[in-house]
Amino acid sequence: MSRAKGFSLIELLIVVAIILIIAAIAIPNLLRSRIAANEASAVGSMRTINTAQVTYASTYPATGYAASLGALGPGSTVGNTSATSSNAVLLDNVLGCTTQPCSKSGYSFNLVSTGAPPWYYNLTATPITVNQTGVRRFYSDATGVIRYNTSATATSTDSPLQ
């Protein structure tokens, strides 16, 4: 007598159950890792913008700080390499977008300058979808200190990053 070879229904169900258990453990860790990566990218982007603002203020001392992220970027011209006070080419076209807020890695960045000419600025980064693209909201200003808040928009009174 020949016996049929293959897997029984019970064996297949056990394998599927094991795969589902492993996926249930792995997916939340994957989501947490993505949030951590987005937050690290946001902090790096804020440092880049702070550095661009210092460079801008040094290059154009009569102008002060840039009034918007677009002034730090290349402008609407693709491949623009000539720097001016309105398009300083200090940021790429993602962070230096022409219309604020600029979005990168699950965060929205907004720059507000104050004074005439702008002698001060506030920079905020907020998750596009809270608890999915990021948990912490970030704030920085002309001091260069990056601060964060987990429950509301970050301000100058929140805890600094360590």
C-alpha beads as a LAMMPS data file, in Angstrom:
LAMMPS data file: protein, C-alpha beads

162 atoms
161 bonds

1 atom types
1 bond types

-500.0 500.0 xlo xhi
-500.0 500.0 ylo yhi
-500.0 500.0 zlo zhi

Masses

1 110.0

Atoms # bond

1 1 1 0.000 0.000 0.000
2 1 1 1.222 3.474 -0.811
3 1 1 0.727 6.121 1.758
4 1 1 -0.018 9.748 0.731
5 1 1 2.784 12.145 1.508
6 1 1 2.224 15.733 2.658
7 1 1 1.159 17.741 5.637
8 1 1 -2.040 17.265 7.551
9 1 1 -4.404 20.149 8.218
10 1 1 -3.439 20.203 11.904
11 1 1 0.264 20.503 11.065
12 1 1 -0.417 23.425 8.720
13 1 1 -2.557 25.188 11.337
14 1 1 0.223 24.811 13.942
15 1 1 2.777 26.351 11.567
16 1 1 0.439 29.263 10.760
17 1 1 -0.214 29.821 14.489
18 1 1 3.535 29.924 15.202
19 1 1 4.076 32.455 12.386
20 1 1 1.259 34.641 13.746
21 1 1 2.730 34.564 17.257
22 1 1 6.153 35.604 15.946
23 1 1 4.571 38.411 13.894
24 1 1 2.615 39.641 16.946
25 1 1 5.891 39.960 18.820
26 1 1 7.923 41.494 15.980
27 1 1 5.531 44.125 14.541
28 1 1 5.301 46.373 17.653
29 1 1 9.099 46.336 17.903
30 1 1 9.322 47.313 14.243
31 1 1 6.929 50.231 14.783
32 1 1 8.885 51.433 17.835
33 1 1 12.097 51.239 15.811
34 1 1 10.578 53.337 13.033
35 1 1 9.419 55.977 15.547
36 1 1 12.904 56.094 17.090
37 1 1 14.471 56.479 13.640
38 1 1 12.053 59.297 12.711
39 1 1 12.797 61.115 15.986
40 1 1 16.558 60.762 15.459
41 1 1 16.146 62.133 11.936
42 1 1 14.091 65.079 13.264
43 1 1 16.776 65.956 15.816
44 1 1 19.462 65.732 13.132
45 1 1 17.403 67.942 10.838
46 1 1 16.944 70.519 13.602
47 1 1 20.709 70.596 14.172
48 1 1 21.206 71.090 10.438
49 1 1 18.702 73.962 10.364
50 1 1 20.321 75.603 13.418
51 1 1 23.724 75.390 11.721
52 1 1 22.248 76.814 8.497
53 1 1 20.745 79.724 10.453
54 1 1 24.112 80.575 12.039
55 1 1 25.812 80.369 8.642
56 1 1 23.090 82.533 7.089
57 1 1 23.363 85.193 9.818
58 1 1 27.159 85.241 9.400
59 1 1 26.965 85.453 5.614
60 1 1 24.215 88.106 5.536
61 1 1 24.743 90.117 8.775
62 1 1 22.467 92.970 7.708
63 1 1 19.633 90.485 7.118
64 1 1 19.940 88.611 10.442
65 1 1 18.460 85.118 10.557
66 1 1 16.506 83.677 7.642
67 1 1 12.816 84.481 7.788
68 1 1 11.743 81.029 6.558
69 1 1 13.072 77.602 5.687
70 1 1 12.654 78.507 2.018
71 1 1 15.233 81.290 2.378
72 1 1 17.738 78.666 3.604
73 1 1 16.997 76.329 0.693
74 1 1 17.744 76.419 -3.028
75 1 1 14.394 77.954 -3.947
76 1 1 12.096 76.705 -6.670
77 1 1 14.870 76.442 -9.268
78 1 1 16.078 72.860 -9.587
79 1 1 19.856 72.691 -9.436
80 1 1 20.181 76.255 -8.125
81 1 1 23.744 76.746 -6.899
82 1 1 23.950 80.553 -6.730
83 1 1 23.371 81.729 -3.176
84 1 1 21.450 84.877 -2.320
85 1 1 19.796 86.103 0.860
86 1 1 16.435 84.833 -0.445
87 1 1 17.812 81.414 -1.525
88 1 1 20.961 80.722 0.495
89 1 1 21.355 77.095 -0.718
90 1 1 22.261 75.988 2.825
91 1 1 19.554 73.301 2.953
92 1 1 18.279 70.845 0.375
93 1 1 14.838 71.289 -1.179
94 1 1 13.254 68.905 1.377
95 1 1 14.122 70.895 4.514
96 1 1 14.406 74.165 2.631
97 1 1 11.037 73.845 0.924
98 1 1 9.356 76.937 -0.489
99 1 1 6.105 76.478 1.480
100 1 1 6.163 75.775 5.218
101 1 1 5.762 73.457 7.003
102 1 1 8.433 71.283 5.395
103 1 1 8.046 67.527 5.899
104 1 1 10.800 64.966 6.336
105 1 1 10.826 61.473 7.882
106 1 1 7.377 61.725 9.440
107 1 1 7.903 65.204 10.938
108 1 1 6.748 68.708 9.950
109 1 1 9.247 71.540 10.419
110 1 1 8.216 75.156 10.857
111 1 1 10.479 78.201 11.257
112 1 1 9.223 81.549 12.566
113 1 1 11.568 84.538 12.709
114 1 1 10.972 87.616 14.860
115 1 1 12.384 91.122 14.955
116 1 1 13.334 93.447 12.155
117 1 1 15.586 92.295 10.639
118 1 1 15.026 88.845 12.139
119 1 1 17.294 88.709 15.178
120 1 1 15.631 85.655 16.655
121 1 1 13.848 82.527 15.436
122 1 1 11.747 79.611 16.718
123 1 1 11.986 76.202 15.071
124 1 1 9.484 73.424 15.759
125 1 1 9.242 69.826 14.611
126 1 1 6.001 67.932 15.185
127 1 1 5.085 64.377 14.196
128 1 1 2.798 64.231 11.181
129 1 1 0.821 61.445 12.886
130 1 1 1.362 61.374 16.655
131 1 1 2.288 57.904 18.019
132 1 1 2.807 56.565 14.488
133 1 1 5.527 58.702 12.924
134 1 1 6.819 60.063 16.229
135 1 1 5.988 60.671 19.878
136 1 1 8.123 63.650 20.894
137 1 1 7.703 67.192 19.604
138 1 1 10.867 69.285 19.304
139 1 1 11.713 72.979 19.671
140 1 1 14.849 75.011 19.099
141 1 1 15.729 78.666 18.784
142 1 1 18.729 80.940 18.293
143 1 1 20.380 79.427 21.391
144 1 1 20.790 76.147 19.478
145 1 1 19.379 74.067 22.355
146 1 1 16.929 71.395 21.188
147 1 1 14.052 70.778 23.594
148 1 1 11.269 68.194 23.555
149 1 1 7.780 67.551 24.879
150 1 1 5.809 64.310 24.660
151 1 1 2.303 65.679 25.213
152 1 1 2.108 69.130 23.595
153 1 1 3.948 71.431 21.224
154 1 1 7.451 71.934 22.594
155 1 1 8.478 75.397 23.811
156 1 1 11.531 77.151 25.251
157 1 1 10.625 75.971 28.754
158 1 1 10.663 72.234 28.008
159 1 1 13.436 69.777 28.862
160 1 1 16.546 69.904 26.673
161 1 1 17.838 66.801 24.950
162 1 1 20.752 65.215 26.783

Bonds

1 1 1 2
2 1 2 3
3 1 3 4
4 1 4 5
5 1 5 6
6 1 6 7
7 1 7 8
8 1 8 9
9 1 9 10
10 1 10 11
11 1 11 12
12 1 12 13
13 1 13 14
14 1 14 15
15 1 15 16
16 1 16 17
17 1 17 18
18 1 18 19
19 1 19 20
20 1 20 21
21 1 21 22
22 1 22 23
23 1 23 24
24 1 24 25
25 1 25 26
26 1 26 27
27 1 27 28
28 1 28 29
29 1 29 30
30 1 30 31
31 1 31 32
32 1 32 33
33 1 33 34
34 1 34 35
35 1 35 36
36 1 36 37
37 1 37 38
38 1 38 39
39 1 39 40
40 1 40 41
41 1 41 42
42 1 42 43
43 1 43 44
44 1 44 45
45 1 45 46
46 1 46 47
47 1 47 48
48 1 48 49
49 1 49 50
50 1 50 51
51 1 51 52
52 1 52 53
53 1 53 54
54 1 54 55
55 1 55 56
56 1 56 57
57 1 57 58
58 1 58 59
59 1 59 60
60 1 60 61
61 1 61 62
62 1 62 63
63 1 63 64
64 1 64 65
65 1 65 66
66 1 66 67
67 1 67 68
68 1 68 69
69 1 69 70
70 1 70 71
71 1 71 72
72 1 72 73
73 1 73 74
74 1 74 75
75 1 75 76
76 1 76 77
77 1 77 78
78 1 78 79
79 1 79 80
80 1 80 81
81 1 81 82
82 1 82 83
83 1 83 84
84 1 84 85
85 1 85 86
86 1 86 87
87 1 87 88
88 1 88 89
89 1 89 90
90 1 90 91
91 1 91 92
92 1 92 93
93 1 93 94
94 1 94 95
95 1 95 96
96 1 96 97
97 1 97 98
98 1 98 99
99 1 99 100
100 1 100 101
101 1 101 102
102 1 102 103
103 1 103 104
104 1 104 105
105 1 105 106
106 1 106 107
107 1 107 108
108 1 108 109
109 1 109 110
110 1 110 111
111 1 111 112
112 1 112 113
113 1 113 114
114 1 114 115
115 1 115 116
116 1 116 117
117 1 117 118
118 1 118 119
119 1 119 120
120 1 120 121
121 1 121 122
122 1 122 123
123 1 123 124
124 1 124 125
125 1 125 126
126 1 126 127
127 1 127 128
128 1 128 129
129 1 129 130
130 1 130 131
131 1 131 132
132 1 132 133
133 1 133 134
134 1 134 135
135 1 135 136
136 1 136 137
137 1 137 138
138 1 138 139
139 1 139 140
140 1 140 141
141 1 141 142
142 1 142 143
143 1 143 144
144 1 144 145
145 1 145 146
146 1 146 147
147 1 147 148
148 1 148 149
149 1 149 150
150 1 150 151
151 1 151 152
152 1 152 153
153 1 153 154
154 1 154 155
155 1 155 156
156 1 156 157
157 1 157 158
158 1 158 159
159 1 159 160
160 1 160 161
161 1 161 162
